[in-house]
Amino acid sequence: MLDVCNPQVMKSLLAEYGFHFSKSKGQNFLTQRWVPQRIAEESGVDKTCGVVEIGPGFGPLTQELCLRAGRVVALEVDTTLKPVLERTVGEFDNLEILFCDALKADLPALTAEKLGGLKPMACANLPYYITSPVLTKLLESRCFSSITVMVQKEVAQRICAAPGTADYSAFTVLCNYHAQPQLLFDVPASCFMPQPKVTSAVVCLKTRTAPPAEIADETLFFRTVRAAFAMRRKTLLNALSAGFGEFSKAQLAALLESCEIAPTVRGETLGIAEFARIANEISARRG
């Protein structure tokens, strides 16, 4: 198996195929073997699992996943990496590489077709610039038992943040609505080539089989969350007034009181259960 984390091997092979790192694609390749090994180990992947990997890049995580999983389907947007990946991971007969945009892929259909009979999981070393949309797509696809991703450390902290903290956001609520996130470990910038300017971190999200609270209308629930965080320095009443123009401020104040939530609190202090109560009450009062 080619030592794809060896910088000299990497430089030689990339030069052979005339590959140049793309800033626009957020390409930073791992140069420390322990990182993909630990990601694969802590993801819990084994032979009973089928894995969708987003962005294999040079192939270090792909190698580790192929050594452990029953099947791996890697989605890579950069077609210039095709001959490189044939050299770095072409030996694995349990691997299929699809050159496509993960954000445009039909993930439920793909997992059903490619990973049938195996426990579906997702793993990725996500480019910083598309972390939120890709992770949102993975979660909303509802077709993975767990999602293990390496992201910018600040994003990892936001995913795992508690209500009332500075890192807590609408994205935190989205992630915790769909899954139970766990921050696993940090990855220094020195582990990449070229080196990014930030520290990375690995997060495992164990997806939920049911929402953590009873939700009458999921779309309305997330509209409520977005309204609460859109004006996070304002009181919850003022934020909801801006987000729900169909209600008067007096109606919203009465609605919050019926939910036993003070109109003067800030939305960033609420958990999923409180947002659910508000959204369910809005749904009931809309008729």
C-alpha positions in Angstrom: 0.0 0.0 0.0 1.4 3.3 -1.0 2.4 5.6 1.8 0.2 8.5 0.8 1.0 10.5 3.9 4.7 10.7 3.0 5.3 14.3 1.7 8.0 13.1 -0.7 5.7 10.5 -2.2 2.9 13.0 -2.4 5.0 15.7 -4.1 6.5 13.2 -6.6 3.2 11.8 -7.6 1.4 15.1 -7.8 4.2 16.5 -10.0 4.1 13.4 -12.2 0.5 14.2 -13.1 0.9 18.0 -13.1 -1.5 18.5 -10.2 -1.7 21.8 -8.5 -3.5 22.5 -5.2 -6.7 24.5 -5.6 -7.5 27.2 -3.1 -11.0 27.5 -4.5 -11.6 23.8 -3.7 -10.0 24.1 -0.3 -7.5 21.3 -0.9 -5.2 20.5 2.0 -3.8 16.9 2.0 -2.9 15.0 5.2 0.8 14.3 5.8 0.5 12.4 9.2 -0.7 8.8 9.0 -2.1 8.8 12.6 -4.9 11.3 11.6 -6.8 9.2 9.0 -6.1 6.1 11.1 -7.7 7.6 14.1 -10.6 9.1 12.1 -11.4 5.6 10.7 -11.0 3.9 14.0 -13.2 6.3 16.0 -15.9 6.4 13.3 -16.6 2.8 14.3 -16.4 1.5 10.7 -16.1 -2.3 10.2 -16.9 -4.9 7.6 -20.6 -4.6 8.2 -20.5 -1.0 7.1 -20.7 0.8 3.8 -19.1 4.2 3.8 -19.7 7.3 1.6 -16.6 9.4 1.7 -16.8 13.1 0.6 -13.6 14.4 -1.0 -11.0 11.6 -0.9 -8.3 14.0 -2.2 -5.0 12.1 -2.2 -6.6 9.1 -0.6 -5.2 8.7 3.0 -8.6 8.4 4.7 -9.9 6.3 1.7 -7.1 3.8 2.4 -8.0 3.5 6.0 -11.7 3.2 5.3 -11.1 0.5 2.7 -9.1 -1.5 5.1 -12.0 -1.6 7.6 -15.3 -1.2 5.7 -17.3 -3.7 3.6 -17.6 -1.1 0.9 -16.5 2.5 0.3 -18.0 4.9 -2.3 -15.9 8.1 -2.6 -17.3 11.3 -4.1 -14.6 13.6 -5.6 -15.4 16.8 -7.5 -11.9 17.3 -8.9 -11.5 15.2 -12.0 -7.8 16.0 -12.2 -7.3 13.7 -9.3 -8.5 10.6 -11.2 -5.1 9.3 -12.3 -3.6 10.1 -8.9 -6.3 8.2 -7.0 -5.9 5.2 -9.4 -2.3 5.0 -8.1 -3.0 5.7 -4.4 -6.2 3.6 -3.8 -6.7 1.7 -7.1 -5.7 -1.6 -5.4 -8.9 -1.8 -3.3 -11.7 -3.9 -4.8 -14.2 -2.7 -2.2 -13.9 0.9 -3.5 -15.8 2.9 -6.1 -14.9 6.5 -6.9 -17.6 8.7 -8.4 -16.4 12.0 -9.8 -19.3 14.3 -9.0 -20.4 17.2 -6.8 -21.5 15.8 -3.4 -23.9 18.8 -3.0 -25.8 17.7 -6.1 -25.8 14.0 -5.4 -28.9 12.1 -4.5 -27.5 10.5 -1.3 -30.5 8.3 -0.3 -30.6 6.8 -3.8 -26.8 6.5 -3.9 -26.6 4.7 -0.6 -29.5 2.4 -1.5 -27.9 1.4 -4.8 -24.2 1.2 -3.8 -24.4 0.2 -0.1 -27.4 -2.1 0.0 -27.3 -4.5 2.9 -24.5 -2.7 4.7 -24.8 -0.2 7.6 -24.5 3.2 5.9 -22.0 5.7 7.3 -20.4 8.9 6.1 -16.8 10.1 6.6 -15.1 13.2 5.2 -12.2 15.6 5.5 -14.4 18.6 4.5 -13.0 21.7 2.8 -13.7 24.6 5.1 -15.7 26.6 2.6 -18.4 24.0 2.1 -18.5 22.5 5.6 -22.0 23.7 6.5 -23.8 22.9 3.3 -22.3 19.5 3.0 -22.9 18.5 6.6 -26.5 19.9 6.3 -27.0 17.7 3.2 -25.6 14.6 4.9 -27.8 15.1 8.0 -31.0 16.0 6.0 -30.5 13.0 3.8 -31.4 10.8 6.8 -29.6 7.8 5.3 -26.5 7.5 7.5 -26.2 5.9 11.0 -23.3 8.2 11.8 -21.3 11.0 10.1 -17.7 11.5 11.0 -16.1 14.7 9.7 -12.9 16.7 10.0 -13.7 20.4 10.0 -12.3 23.8 11.2 -12.1 23.6 15.0 -14.3 26.7 15.3 -17.0 24.9 13.4 -16.6 21.8 15.5 -17.1 23.8 18.6 -20.2 25.4 17.1 -21.6 22.0 16.3 -21.1 20.8 19.9 -22.0 24.1 21.7 -24.4 24.3 24.6 -27.3 26.8 24.7 -26.3 30.3 26.0 -22.7 30.0 24.9 -21.0 32.2 22.3 -20.6 29.3 19.9 -24.3 28.3 20.0 -26.1 29.0 16.7 -28.9 27.9 14.4 -26.4 25.5 12.9 -25.9 23.9 16.4 -29.6 23.4 16.7 -29.8 21.8 13.2 -27.0 19.4 14.0 -28.4 18.4 17.4 -31.9 18.0 16.0 -30.6 15.4 13.6 -27.8 13.8 15.6 -25.9 13.6 18.8 -22.5 15.2 18.1 -19.3 14.4 19.9 -16.0 16.3 19.6 -13.3 13.6 19.2 -9.9 15.3 18.7 -8.0 18.2 17.3 -5.7 18.1 14.2 -2.9 20.7 14.1 -2.3 22.7 10.9 1.2 21.0 10.7 -0.5 17.8 9.7 -1.4 19.2 6.2 0.2 20.2 3.0 -0.2 23.0 2.3 -0.7 24.1 5.9 -4.0 25.9 6.6 -4.0 28.9 8.9 -6.4 27.2 11.4 -6.6 24.1 13.6 -9.0 21.4 12.5 -11.0 19.0 14.7 -12.9 15.7 14.1 -16.5 15.4 15.1 -18.7 12.2 15.1 -22.5 12.8 14.8 -24.6 9.7 15.7 -27.8 10.3 13.8 -31.1 10.1 15.7 -33.8 7.7 14.8 -36.4 10.2 16.0 -36.4 14.0 16.7 -35.3 14.9 20.3 -38.7 16.7 20.8 -42.2 16.4 19.4 -42.4 18.6 16.4 -45.7 19.4 14.7 -44.2 21.1 11.6 -40.5 20.7 11.0 -40.3 23.5 8.5 -42.0 25.9 11.0 -39.6 24.6 13.7 -36.5 25.6 11.7 -38.1 28.9 10.7 -38.6 29.6 14.4 -34.9 28.8 15.1 -33.6 31.0 12.2 -35.8 33.9 13.4 -34.5 33.6 17.0 -30.8 33.7 15.8 -31.2 36.2 13.0 -31.2 39.0 15.7 -29.4 37.2 18.5 -28.7 40.5 20.4 -32.4 41.3 20.5 -35.0 39.8 22.9 -36.8 36.7 21.7 -40.0 38.6 21.3 -38.4 41.2 19.0 -36.6 38.5 17.0 -39.8 36.5 16.5 -41.7 39.7 15.6 -39.2 40.3 12.8 -39.5 36.7 11.6 -43.2 36.2 11.9 -44.9 39.3 10.5 -48.2 37.5 10.4 -48.5 37.9 14.2 -48.6 41.1 16.2 -46.1 41.6 19.0 -48.9 41.3 21.6 -49.9 38.0 20.1 -46.4 36.7 20.2 -45.9 37.9 23.8 -49.1 35.9 24.8 -47.9 32.9 22.8 -44.5 32.9 24.6 -46.2 33.2 28.0 -48.4 30.2 27.2 -45.1 28.3 26.5 -43.8 29.5 29.9 -40.9 31.3 28.1 -40.2 34.9 29.1 -40.4 37.3 26.1 -37.3 39.1 27.3 -34.9 36.2 27.0 -32.6 35.8 24.0 -33.2 33.0 21.6 -29.6 31.8 22.0 -30.4 30.6 25.5 -33.1 28.2 24.3 -32.7 24.5 23.7 -34.5 22.3 21.1 -37.4 21.5 23.5 -38.1 25.2 24.0 -37.9 26.0 20.3 -40.3 23.0 19.7 -42.8 24.4 22.2 -42.8 27.8 20.5 -43.0 26.3 17.0 -45.8 23.9 18.0 -47.8 26.8 19.5 -47.3 29.0 16.4 -48.6 26.0 14.3 -51.6 25.6 16.6 -52.5 29.3 16.5 -52.1 29.6 12.7 -55.0 27.2 12.5 
